[in-house]
Amino acid sequence: MFEAPARIAVKCESCDLDYSELERGSRWAGLLTILIAVLLICAAMGIDILIQPPFWLQAVFWSVTTIAAVLGGLRLYKTALLYAQYEAKLEKENADI
């Protein structure tokens, strides 16, 4: 389904389903990324206030966590959006018959 870490492929490699006619989730991906960033910033500030770990540990932990959260969130969001649009398209086609 994905040709890059967070980019939907044009068509499925296994079943040749064409994704090009469906919205692939690029419009609201920026808003999702901002929401994830705000949550991670709040978590980082809370941990810094409560535990006060060394800077190098925070840099390593939060860089990995940020990349994983953004890529995971985008993949989940785009998959759910693509699935919902595909289902709506099938319902519309069945209603037209």
Secondary structure by P-SEA (a helix, b strand, c coil): cccccccccccccccccccccccccccaaaaaaaaaaaaaaaaaaaaaacccccaaaaaaaaaaaaaaaaaaaaaaaaaaaaaaaaaaaaaaaaaac
